Amino acid sequence: MLDKLEAIHQRWKTVEGELSSPDAMADMKRFAQLNKEYKDLNKIVDEYFIYRNIMSNIETNKEILATEKDPEFREMAKEELDTLLVQQEEKEEQIRLMLIPKDPEDSKNAIIEIRGGTGGDEAALFAGDLYRMYMRFCEKRGWRTELVDYTEGTSGGYKEIVFNVLAEDAYGTLKFESGVHRVQRVPDTETQGRVHTSAASVVVLPEVDEFDIDLNMNDIRKDLFCASGPGGQSVNTTYSAVRLTHIPTGIVAQCQDQKSQLKNFDKALQVLRSRVYEMELQKHLEETSKKRKTMVATGDRSAKVRTYNFPQGRLTEHRIGLTIYNLPEVMNGGIQDILESLQFAENAEKLKEGTVA
């Protein structure tokens, strides 16, 4: 492991030097790539320095035990060596997990799209519940969110809602939420007390910028319309809402959250760029077949990933067979344990396959 970590250390020093070169500063795309690599490598290098220090201290204490005659001094060295060996094991496990190849998108902001599926009004209400769940989760972590677009349900909730999560590693944390979320409960409109099943789909995209994908603005049609919903006097009187259509792919994105047409345009373009990028990325992965989809991150939007059973207060995470009997806490944003379990399952799968040398 030391050889591999030293190679990473050398690459870190190389990237550090390149970052300050005039050539890198003149090419913003190159500079952004180098800066991201430097930050990623820096996390591993910091742990490498700690690990190297632990290994040095282990060798020192072993040498003392091999040469020292004083019993008291030997006992002290043995106690310290026992502690250091535990630290070595813990640090090696931590570094081994850090060396698992990460999705290059993990560190980015996330765009989350929630759509009510089968179940009519109840599906829209459930989509609203999921939106509040994610909002509470982000609040607890101190993450900033921005509403992009929404269409309200006839009885409340949302037929569709799109929002941004602005935080480091937001996509890497939330990407496992993609898929179909199923709910089982008695709707408010049900007079017989029967449990109904409905669903909402969640799609989590990495937020990409112009350095990740080059969109030709001549390929984008811009339509303006009046915003609907809250917004004061400008609602239904000012053409501030923006709808963008990427003509080559037919992908559409819109934003009506801001009173400013320019701000709505920027947000809609951000979503459009991410949707086009994801489509191109999926095509590339299918063509090369080099990235196997794991049992956790299936990438299949139609896959049922989770069931929320309200009568029994039970949540079932189908991908890893996890069952939790604390549904009210989950709906209040308590999904951290679920996300960590999913990440752990994927890491374990990668380690089992020998992804990390």
C-alpha positions as CSV (number, residue, x, y, z in Angstrom):
1,M,0.0,0.0,0.0
2,L,2.9,2.4,0.7
3,D,4.1,2.2,-2.9
4,K,0.7,3.0,-4.2
5,L,0.3,5.9,-1.8
6,E,3.7,7.2,-2.7
7,A,2.8,7.2,-6.4
8,I,-0.4,9.2,-5.5
9,H,1.8,11.6,-3.5
10,Q,4.1,12.1,-6.5
11,R,1.1,12.7,-8.8
12,W,-0.2,15.3,-6.3
13,K,3.1,17.2,-6.4
14,T,3.0,17.1,-10.2
15,V,-0.5,18.5,-10.3
16,E,0.4,21.1,-7.8
17,G,3.2,22.3,-10.1
18,E,1.0,22.2,-13.2
19,L,-1.7,24.4,-11.5
20,S,0.8,27.3,-11.2
21,S,2.0,27.0,-14.8
22,P,1.0,29.7,-17.3
23,D,-0.3,27.1,-19.7
24,A,-2.9,25.7,-17.2
25,M,-4.0,29.2,-16.2
26,A,-4.6,30.1,-19.9
27,D,-6.9,27.1,-20.4
28,M,-9.8,27.4,-18.0
29,K,-11.1,23.9,-18.8
30,R,-7.7,22.3,-18.1
31,F,-7.3,24.4,-15.0
32,A,-10.7,23.3,-13.6
33,Q,-9.8,19.6,-14.2
34,L,-6.4,20.0,-12.5
35,N,-7.9,21.8,-9.6
36,K,-10.5,19.1,-9.0
37,E,-7.8,16.4,-9.3
38,Y,-5.6,18.2,-6.8
39,K,-8.4,18.5,-4.3
40,D,-9.3,14.8,-4.6
41,L,-5.7,13.7,-4.3
42,N,-5.1,16.1,-1.4
43,K,-7.6,14.1,0.8
44,I,-5.7,10.9,0.2
45,V,-2.3,12.5,0.6
46,D,-3.3,13.9,4.0
47,E,-4.2,10.4,5.2
48,Y,-1.0,9.1,3.6
49,F,1.2,11.4,5.8
50,I,-0.6,10.2,8.9
51,Y,-0.3,6.5,7.8
52,R,3.4,7.0,7.0
53,N,4.0,8.5,10.5
54,I,2.2,5.5,12.1
55,M,4.4,3.1,10.2
56,S,7.5,4.9,11.2
57,N,6.6,4.8,14.9
58,I,5.8,1.1,14.6
59,E,9.3,0.4,13.2
60,T,10.8,2.6,16.0
61,N,9.0,0.6,18.7
62,K,9.9,-2.7,17.2
63,E,13.5,-1.7,17.2
64,I,13.3,-0.7,20.8
65,L,11.8,-4.1,21.7
66,A,14.6,-5.8,19.8
67,T,17.5,-3.9,21.4
68,E,16.4,-2.4,24.7
69,K,17.2,-4.2,28.0
70,D,15.3,-2.0,30.4
71,P,12.0,-3.9,31.3
72,E,10.1,-0.7,32.1
73,F,11.1,0.9,28.8
74,R,10.3,-2.3,26.9
75,E,6.8,-2.4,28.5
76,M,6.1,1.2,27.4
77,A,7.3,0.4,23.9
78,K,5.0,-2.7,23.8
79,E,2.0,-0.8,25.0
80,E,2.6,1.9,22.4
81,L,3.2,-0.7,19.7
82,D,-0.2,-2.4,20.4
83,T,-1.9,1.0,20.1
84,L,-0.1,1.8,16.9
85,L,-1.0,-1.6,15.3
86,V,-4.7,-0.9,15.9
87,Q,-4.3,2.6,14.4
88,Q,-2.5,1.0,11.4
89,E,-5.3,-1.4,10.8
90,E,-8.0,1.4,11.1
91,K,-6.0,3.7,8.8
92,E,-5.4,1.1,6.2
93,E,-9.2,0.3,6.0
94,Q,-10.0,4.0,5.7
95,I,-7.4,4.5,2.9
96,R,-8.6,1.4,1.2
97,L,-12.1,2.8,1.0
98,M,-10.7,6.2,-0.2
99,L,-8.8,4.3,-3.0
100,I,-12.0,2.9,-4.5
101,P,-12.4,4.6,-7.9
102,K,-15.1,7.2,-7.4
103,D,-17.6,8.4,-9.9
104,P,-16.0,11.6,-11.2
105,E,-19.4,13.3,-10.8
106,D,-19.7,12.6,-7.0
107,S,-18.3,15.9,-5.8
108,K,-20.7,18.0,-7.8
109,N,-24.0,19.7,-6.9
110,A,-27.1,17.7,-7.6
111,I,-30.3,18.3,-9.5
112,I,-33.3,16.3,-8.2
113,E,-36.4,15.7,-10.2
114,I,-39.5,14.2,-8.5
115,R,-42.6,13.2,-10.5
116,G,-45.8,11.7,-9.3
117,G,-46.4,8.4,-11.0
118,T,-49.2,5.9,-10.8
119,G,-51.9,6.8,-8.2
120,G,-53.3,10.1,-9.4
121,D,-53.7,12.7,-6.7
122,E,-52.2,10.4,-4.0
123,A,-49.0,10.1,-6.2
124,A,-48.7,13.9,-6.3
125,L,-49.2,14.1,-2.6
126,F,-46.5,11.5,-2.1
127,A,-44.2,13.4,-4.4
128,G,-44.7,16.5,-2.1
129,D,-43.8,14.3,0.9
130,L,-40.6,13.2,-0.8
131,Y,-39.7,16.8,-1.6
132,R,-40.2,17.8,2.1
133,M,-38.1,14.8,3.2
134,Y,-35.2,15.9,1.0
135,M,-35.6,19.5,2.1
136,R,-35.4,18.5,5.8
137,F,-32.4,16.2,5.0
138,C,-30.6,19.1,3.4
139,E,-31.4,21.5,6.2
140,K,-30.0,19.1,8.8
141,R,-26.7,19.0,6.8
142,G,-26.6,22.7,6.2
143,W,-26.9,22.3,2.5
144,R,-28.4,25.1,0.3
145,T,-31.2,24.3,-2.1
146,E,-32.8,26.2,-5.0
147,L,-36.2,25.5,-6.5
148,V,-36.1,25.4,-10.3
149,D,-39.6,24.4,-11.5
150,Y,-42.8,22.7,-10.3
151,T,-46.3,21.8,-11.3
152,E,-48.7,21.5,-8.4
153,G,-51.2,18.6,-8.0
154,T,-54.9,19.2,-8.1
155,S,-55.3,18.1,-4.5
156,G,-51.9,19.3,-3.2
157,G,-48.4,18.0,-3.6
158,Y,-46.6,18.1,-7.0
159,K,-47.1,16.4,-10.3
160,E,-43.5,17.4,-10.9
161,I,-40.9,19.4,-9.0
162,V,-37.2,20.1,-9.8
163,F,-34.7,21.6,-7.4
164,N,-30.9,22.0,-7.0
165,V,-28.8,20.9,-4.0
166,L,-25.8,23.1,-3.7
167,A,-23.1,21.3,-1.6
168,E,-19.9,19.5,-2.1
169,D,-20.5,15.7,-2.7
170,A,-24.3,16.4,-3.0
171,Y,-24.5,14.1,-6.1
172,G,-22.3,11.4,-4.6
173,T,-24.5,11.4,-1.5
174,L,-27.9,11.5,-3.1
175,K,-27.4,9.6,-6.4
176,F,-28.7,6.4,-4.8
177,E,-32.2,8.0,-4.5
178,S,-32.8,7.6,-8.3
179,G,-35.6,5.2,-9.0
180,V,-39.3,4.5,-8.2
181,H,-40.4,5.1,-4.6
182,R,-43.6,3.3,-3.7
183,V,-46.0,4.3,-1.0
184,Q,-48.7,2.2,0.7
185,R,-51.2,4.2,2.9
186,V,-54.8,5.2,3.3
187,P,-55.4,8.3,1.2
188,D,-57.4,11.2,2.7
189,T,-60.0,10.7,0.0
190,E,-60.5,7.0,0.8
191,T,-63.8,6.6,2.7
192,Q,-63.6,2.8,3.2
193,G,-60.2,3.0,5.0
194,R,-58.5,0.8,2.3
195,V,-54.7,1.0,1.8
196,H,-53.8,2.3,-1.6
197,T,-50.5,1.9,-3.4
198,S,-49.0,4.7,-5.5
199,A,-45.6,5.8,-6.6
200,A,-43.3,8.7,-7.5
201,S,-40.1,8.6,-9.5
202,V,-36.9,10.3,-8.4
203,V,-34.1,11.2,-10.8
204,V,-30.8,12.6,-9.4
205,L,-28.5,14.3,-11.9
206,P,-25.0,15.8,-11.4
207,E,-24.9,19.5,-12.1
208,V,-22.6,20.1,-15.0
209,D,-21.1,23.3,-16.3
210,E,-19.8,24.5,-19.7
211,F,-16.4,22.7,-19.0
212,D,-18.2,19.3,-18.9
213,I,-20.3,19.7,-22.1
214,D,-20.4,22.2,-24.9
215,L,-23.9,23.1,-25.8
216,N,-24.3,25.1,-29.1
217,M,-26.8,27.8,-28.3
218,N,-28.0,27.7,-31.9
219,D,-29.4,24.3,-31.1
220,I,-31.6,25.6,-28.3
221,R,-35.0,27.1,-28.7
222,K,-36.1,29.6,-26.1
223,D,-39.7,30.1,-25.2
224,L,-41.1,32.6,-22.7
225,F,-44.3,32.3,-20.8
226,C,-46.1,33.7,-17.7
227,A,-45.1,32.1,-14.4
228,S,-47.8,30.5,-12.3
229,G,-48.2,30.2,-8.5
230,P,-46.7,32.5,-5.9
231,G,-44.8,35.5,-7.0
232,G,-46.8,38.7,-6.5
233,Q,-47.9,41.0,-9.2
234,S,-45.5,39.7,-11.8
235,V,-47.4,36.3,-11.9
236,N,-49.5,35.9,-15.1
237,T,-48.5,39.4,-16.3
238,T,-44.8,39.2,-17.1
239,Y,-43.2,36.7,-19.5
240,S,-40.4,35.8,-17.0
241,A,-40.7,32.0,-17.1
242,V,-38.3,30.3,-19.5
243,R,-38.6,27.0,-21.4
244,L,-35.5,25.7,-23.3
245,T,-35.6,22.9,-25.9
246,H,-32.5,21.2,-27.1
247,I,-33.5,20.6,-30.7
248,P,-31.1,17.7,-31.6
249,T,-32.3,15.6,-28.7
250,G,-35.8,17.0,-27.9
251,I,-34.8,17.4,-24.2
252,V,-36.7,20.2,-22.5
253,A,-36.0,22.2,-19.3
254,Q,-37.9,25.1,-17.8
255,C,-37.7,27.4,-14.8
256,Q,-40.3,29.8,-13.4
257,D,-39.1,30.2,-9.9
258,Q,-37.4,33.6,-10.2
259,K,-39.0,36.9,-11.2
260,S,-36.0,37.7,-13.4
261,Q,-36.2,36.2,-16.9
262,L,-32.4,36.1,-16.9
263,K,-32.1,34.1,-13.7
264,N,-34.8,31.7,-14.9
265,F,-32.8,31.3,-18.2
266,D,-29.6,30.5,-16.3
267,K,-31.3,27.9,-14.1
268,A,-33.1,26.3,-17.0
269,L,-29.9,26.1,-19.0
270,Q,-28.2,24.4,-16.0
271,V,-30.9,21.7,-15.9
272,L,-30.8,21.3,-19.7
273,R,-27.1,20.9,-19.7
274,S,-27.2,18.2,-17.0
275,R,-30.0,16.3,-18.8
276,V,-28.1,16.3,-22.1
277,Y,-24.9,15.4,-20.4
278,E,-26.5,12.5,-18.6
279,M,-28.0,11.2,-21.9
280,E,-24.6,11.3,-23.6
281,L,-22.9,9.7,-20.7
282,Q,-25.5,6.8,-20.6
283,K,-25.0,6.3,-24.3
284,H,-21.2,6.1,-23.9
285,L,-21.5,3.6,-21.0
286,E,-23.8,1.4,-23.0
287,E,-21.6,1.4,-26.0
288,T,-18.3,0.7,-24.1
289,S,-19.9,-1.6,-21.5
290,K,-16.9,-1.0,-19.3
291,K,-18.7,0.3,-16.3
292,R,-20.8,-2.5,-14.8
293,K,-23.9,-1.3,-13.0
294,T,-23.9,-2.5,-9.5
295,M,-26.8,-3.9,-7.6
296,V,-27.0,-0.5,-5.7
297,A,-26.6,2.1,-8.4
298,T,-28.5,0.3,-11.1
299,G,-29.1,3.4,-13.2
300,D,-32.5,2.0,-14.1
301,R,-35.1,4.7,-13.5
302,S,-37.9,2.2,-13.7
303,A,-36.5,0.1,-10.9
304,K,-38.5,0.0,-7.7
305,V,-36.0,1.0,-5.1
306,R,-38.0,1.7,-1.9
307,T,-41.4,1.1,-0.3
308,Y,-42.9,3.4,2.4
309,N,-45.6,1.5,4.3
310,F,-47.4,4.0,6.5
311,P,-49.9,1.6,8.3
312,Q,-47.0,-0.4,9.6
313,G,-44.5,2.5,10.0
314,R,-42.1,0.5,7.8
315,L,-39.6,1.4,5.2
316,T,-38.1,-1.3,2.9
317,E,-35.0,-0.5,0.9
318,H,-35.2,-3.3,-1.8
319,R,-31.7,-3.1,-3.2
320,I,-30.0,-4.2,0.0
321,G,-32.9,-5.8,1.9
322,L,-32.9,-3.1,4.6
323,T,-36.1,-2.7,6.7
324,I,-36.6,0.2,9.1
325,Y,-39.5,0.6,11.5
326,N,-39.1,4.4,12.0
327,L,-41.0,5.9,9.1
328,P,-42.0,9.2,10.7
329,E,-38.3,10.0,11.4
330,V,-37.4,9.0,7.8
331,M,-40.1,11.3,6.3
332,N,-38.6,14.1,8.5
333,G,-35.3,13.9,6.7
334,G,-33.8,11.0,8.6
335,I,-32.3,9.2,5.6
336,Q,-28.6,9.4,6.5
337,D,-28.4,5.8,7.7
338,I,-30.1,4.6,4.5
339,L,-27.7,6.5,2.3
340,E,-24.7,5.3,4.3
341,S,-25.9,1.6,4.1
342,L,-26.3,1.9,0.3
343,Q,-22.8,3.5,0.0
344,F,-21.4,0.7,2.2
345,A,-23.0,-2.0,0.1
346,E,-21.6,-0.5,-3.1
347,N,-18.1,-0.2,-1.6
348,A,-18.2,-3.7,-0.3
349,E,-19.2,-4.9,-3.8
350,K,-16.3,-3.1,-5.4
351,L,-13.9,-4.4,-2.9
352,K,-15.2,-7.9,-3.4
353,E,-14.6,-7.6,-7.1
354,G,-11.0,-6.5,-6.5
355,T,-11.5,-2.9,-7.8
356,V,-8.9,-1.8,-5.3
357,A,-5.5,-3.3,-5.5
